[in-house]
């Protein structure tokens, strides 16, 4: 995805919105520096989240990313460094 704009904040916003939707909560309740588990995700929902993120980015992502980068902030930073940015939904 060379040349595609990379924006960590946009990735964070996408993750916050998706987690809030999955949990049925207001996005303001999602904490970017808390673990995905603390934000209410199970192992299964974390794997699904990574799958959804990969689809939004148009790139395959390893299912283990939420274990390697256990917070929204850490995951967004990592994904931004890979050169991918979510498509608008």
Buried (B, 14 or more C-beta within 10 A) or exposed (E): EEEEEBBBEBBBBBBBBBBBEBBEEEEEEBBBEBBBEEBBBEEEBBBBBBEBBBEBBEBEBEBEBBEEBBBBBBBBBBBBEEBBBBEEE
